[in-house]
């Protein structure tokens, strides 16, 4: 992955690209990370200037995590790599097995 993206950093950036600004708590829930893990991920992304925060316009007590231009560029550059990893991962599966896997993953959501 480019820019030293770990799976957790990729997941956070990808979810922010998909959903837009999110609270740290919501970002953690959507990426299946506990409170401590998502805090560390966001802190490291912030240090790398890939995310920033802004005040939630509907709740002044809450901060929303958002992609910076750099973060958006990094995640856009990383998506083709992630797609290739996915293709390599599912390559040994038959169509029926892939269908079953996707059905099971959907059930976990």
ChimeraX commands (.cxc) that place a marker at each C-alpha (Angstrom):
marker #1 position 0.00,0.00,0.00 radius 0.5
marker #1 position 1.21,3.52,-0.72 radius 0.5
marker #1 position 1.96,6.00,2.09 radius 0.5
marker #1 position 2.53,3.24,4.68 radius 0.5
marker #1 position -1.19,2.55,4.90 radius 0.5
marker #1 position -2.02,-0.22,7.32 radius 0.5
marker #1 position -5.33,-2.06,7.02 radius 0.5
marker #1 position -6.81,0.03,9.85 radius 0.5
marker #1 position -5.67,3.33,8.34 radius 0.5
marker #1 position -6.98,2.25,4.94 radius 0.5
marker #1 position -10.34,1.30,6.48 radius 0.5
marker #1 position -10.68,4.67,8.22 radius 0.5
marker #1 position -9.74,6.69,5.14 radius 0.5
marker #1 position -11.98,4.60,2.88 radius 0.5
marker #1 position -14.95,5.03,5.22 radius 0.5
marker #1 position -14.39,8.80,5.37 radius 0.5
marker #1 position -14.21,8.91,1.57 radius 0.5
marker #1 position -17.44,6.92,1.36 radius 0.5
marker #1 position -19.43,8.68,4.09 radius 0.5
marker #1 position -17.86,12.12,4.53 radius 0.5
marker #1 position -17.04,13.65,7.93 radius 0.5
marker #1 position -17.84,11.38,10.90 radius 0.5
marker #1 position -17.39,11.53,14.63 radius 0.5
marker #1 position -14.49,9.44,15.88 radius 0.5
marker #1 position -16.94,7.20,17.70 radius 0.5
marker #1 position -19.04,6.61,14.57 radius 0.5
marker #1 position -15.92,6.05,12.45 radius 0.5
marker #1 position -14.81,3.40,14.94 radius 0.5
marker #1 position -18.18,1.64,14.83 radius 0.5
marker #1 position -18.33,1.68,11.03 radius 0.5
marker #1 position -14.81,0.23,10.74 radius 0.5
marker #1 position -15.27,-2.29,13.59 radius 0.5
marker #1 position -12.54,-0.71,15.73 radius 0.5
marker #1 position -12.75,-0.25,19.47 radius 0.5
marker #1 position -12.40,3.19,21.07 radius 0.5
marker #1 position -8.66,2.90,21.78 radius 0.5
marker #1 position -7.82,1.57,18.33 radius 0.5
marker #1 position -9.74,4.21,16.37 radius 0.5
marker #1 position -8.24,6.96,18.54 radius 0.5
marker #1 position -4.74,5.73,17.69 radius 0.5
marker #1 position -5.57,5.41,14.01 radius 0.5
marker #1 position -7.04,8.92,13.85 radius 0.5
marker #1 position -4.08,10.36,15.80 radius 0.5
marker #1 position -1.60,8.79,13.36 radius 0.5
marker #1 position -3.60,9.94,10.33 radius 0.5
marker #1 position -3.75,13.43,11.80 radius 0.5
marker #1 position 0.05,13.45,12.29 radius 0.5
marker #1 position 0.42,12.49,8.63 radius 0.5
marker #1 position -1.97,15.33,7.70 radius 0.5
marker #1 position -4.43,12.91,6.08 radius 0.5
marker #1 position -7.35,13.86,8.33 radius 0.5
marker #1 position -8.39,16.92,10.24 radius 0.5
marker #1 position -11.33,17.71,12.45 radius 0.5
marker #1 position -14.03,20.32,12.48 radius 0.5
marker #1 position -16.82,21.19,14.86 radius 0.5
marker #1 position -20.11,19.39,14.22 radius 0.5
marker #1 position -22.56,22.10,13.08 radius 0.5
marker #1 position -25.41,20.29,14.88 radius 0.5
marker #1 position -23.57,19.61,18.17 radius 0.5
marker #1 position -20.85,22.03,19.30 radius 0.5
marker #1 position -19.51,19.44,21.77 radius 0.5
marker #1 position -18.62,16.99,19.01 radius 0.5
marker #1 position -15.76,17.02,16.54 radius 0.5
marker #1 position -16.07,15.46,13.08 radius 0.5
marker #1 position -13.11,13.75,11.45 radius 0.5
marker #1 position -12.72,14.66,7.79 radius 0.5
marker #1 position -10.30,13.87,5.00 radius 0.5
marker #1 position -7.76,16.48,4.02 radius 0.5
marker #1 position -6.81,16.91,0.37 radius 0.5
marker #1 position -3.74,14.78,1.08 radius 0.5
marker #1 position -5.87,12.09,2.72 radius 0.5
marker #1 position -8.27,12.04,-0.21 radius 0.5
marker #1 position -5.38,11.72,-2.66 radius 0.5
marker #1 position -3.76,8.93,-0.62 radius 0.5
marker #1 position -6.94,6.87,-0.36 radius 0.5
marker #1 position -7.76,7.37,-4.05 radius 0.5
marker #1 position -4.23,6.17,-4.92 radius 0.5
marker #1 position -4.57,3.16,-2.57 radius 0.5
marker #1 position -7.92,1.88,-3.88 radius 0.5
marker #1 position -6.43,0.13,-6.95 radius 0.5
marker #1 position -3.98,-1.71,-4.67 radius 0.5
marker #1 position -6.81,-2.76,-2.38 radius 0.5
marker #1 position -8.83,-4.04,-5.33 radius 0.5
marker #1 position -5.84,-6.08,-6.49 radius 0.5
marker #1 position -5.41,-7.57,-3.01 radius 0.5
marker #1 position -9.10,-8.47,-2.98 radius 0.5
marker #1 position -8.84,-10.11,-6.40 radius 0.5
marker #1 position -5.85,-12.17,-5.28 radius 0.5
marker #1 position -7.62,-13.14,-2.06 radius 0.5
marker #1 position -10.81,-14.40,-3.71 radius 0.5
marker #1 position -9.09,-15.92,-6.77 radius 0.5
marker #1 position -9.06,-19.51,-5.37 radius 0.5
marker #1 position -12.82,-19.44,-4.68 radius 0.5
marker #1 position -15.40,-20.86,-7.04 radius 0.5
marker #1 position -18.33,-18.64,-7.99 radius 0.5
marker #1 position -20.55,-20.55,-5.56 radius 0.5
marker #1 position -18.01,-20.15,-2.75 radius 0.5
marker #1 position -17.65,-16.44,-3.47 radius 0.5
marker #1 position -21.42,-16.02,-3.42 radius 0.5
marker #1 position -21.58,-17.82,-0.07 radius 0.5
marker #1 position -18.73,-15.71,1.35 radius 0.5
marker #1 position -20.42,-12.47,0.31 radius 0.5
marker #1 position -23.72,-13.64,1.82 radius 0.5
marker #1 position -21.99,-14.45,5.11 radius 0.5
marker #1 position -20.13,-11.13,5.17 radius 0.5
marker #1 position -23.35,-9.26,4.52 radius 0.5
marker #1 position -24.95,-11.08,7.44 radius 0.5
marker #1 position -22.19,-9.78,9.74 radius 0.5
marker #1 position -23.03,-6.17,8.97 radius 0.5
marker link #1:1,2 radius 0.2
marker link #1:2,3 radius 0.2
marker link #1:3,4 radius 0.2
marker link #1:4,5 radius 0.2
marker link #1:5,6 radius 0.2
marker link #1:6,7 radius 0.2
marker link #1:7,8 radius 0.2
marker link #1:8,9 radius 0.2
marker link #1:9,10 radius 0.2
marker link #1:10,11 radius 0.2
marker link #1:11,12 radius 0.2
marker link #1:12,13 radius 0.2
marker link #1:13,14 radius 0.2
marker link #1:14,15 radius 0.2
marker link #1:15,16 radius 0.2
marker link #1:16,17 radius 0.2
marker link #1:17,18 radius 0.2
marker link #1:18,19 radius 0.2
marker link #1:19,20 radius 0.2
marker link #1:20,21 radius 0.2
marker link #1:21,22 radius 0.2
marker link #1:22,23 radius 0.2
marker link #1:23,24 radius 0.2
marker link #1:24,25 radius 0.2
marker link #1:25,26 radius 0.2
marker link #1:26,27 radius 0.2
marker link #1:27,28 radius 0.2
marker link #1:28,29 radius 0.2
marker link #1:29,30 radius 0.2
marker link #1:30,31 radius 0.2
marker link #1:31,32 radius 0.2
marker link #1:32,33 radius 0.2
marker link #1:33,34 radius 0.2
marker link #1:34,35 radius 0.2
marker link #1:35,36 radius 0.2
marker link #1:36,37 radius 0.2
marker link #1:37,38 radius 0.2
marker link #1:38,39 radius 0.2
marker link #1:39,40 radius 0.2
marker link #1:40,41 radius 0.2
marker link #1:41,42 radius 0.2
marker link #1:42,43 radius 0.2
marker link #1:43,44 radius 0.2
marker link #1:44,45 radius 0.2
marker link #1:45,46 radius 0.2
marker link #1:46,47 radius 0.2
marker link #1:47,48 radius 0.2
marker link #1:48,49 radius 0.2
marker link #1:49,50 radius 0.2
marker link #1:50,51 radius 0.2
marker link #1:51,52 radius 0.2
marker link #1:52,53 radius 0.2
marker link #1:53,54 radius 0.2
marker link #1:54,55 radius 0.2
marker link #1:55,56 radius 0.2
marker link #1:56,57 radius 0.2
marker link #1:57,58 radius 0.2
marker link #1:58,59 radius 0.2
marker link #1:59,60 radius 0.2
marker link #1:60,61 radius 0.2
marker link #1:61,62 radius 0.2
marker link #1:62,63 radius 0.2
marker link #1:63,64 radius 0.2
marker link #1:64,65 radius 0.2
marker link #1:65,66 radius 0.2
marker link #1:66,67 radius 0.2
marker link #1:67,68 radius 0.2
marker link #1:68,69 radius 0.2
marker link #1:69,70 radius 0.2
marker link #1:70,71 radius 0.2
marker link #1:71,72 radius 0.2
marker link #1:72,73 radius 0.2
marker link #1:73,74 radius 0.2
marker link #1:74,75 radius 0.2
marker link #1:75,76 radius 0.2
marker link #1:76,77 radius 0.2
marker link #1:77,78 radius 0.2
marker link #1:78,79 radius 0.2
marker link #1:79,80 radius 0.2
marker link #1:80,81 radius 0.2
marker link #1:81,82 radius 0.2
marker link #1:82,83 radius 0.2
marker link #1:83,84 radius 0.2
marker link #1:84,85 radius 0.2
marker link #1:85,86 radius 0.2
marker link #1:86,87 radius 0.2
marker link #1:87,88 radius 0.2
marker link #1:88,89 radius 0.2
marker link #1:89,90 radius 0.2
marker link #1:90,91 radius 0.2
marker link #1:91,92 radius 0.2
marker link #1:92,93 radius 0.2
marker link #1:93,94 radius 0.2
marker link #1:94,95 radius 0.2
marker link #1:95,96 radius 0.2
marker link #1:96,97 radius 0.2
marker link #1:97,98 radius 0.2
marker link #1:98,99 radius 0.2
marker link #1:99,100 radius 0.2
marker link #1:100,101 radius 0.2
marker link #1:101,102 radius 0.2
marker link #1:102,103 radius 0.2
marker link #1:103,104 radius 0.2
marker link #1:104,105 radius 0.2
marker link #1:105,106 radius 0.2
marker link #1:106,107 radius 0.2
marker link #1:107,108 radius 0.2
marker link #1:108,109 radius 0.2
view
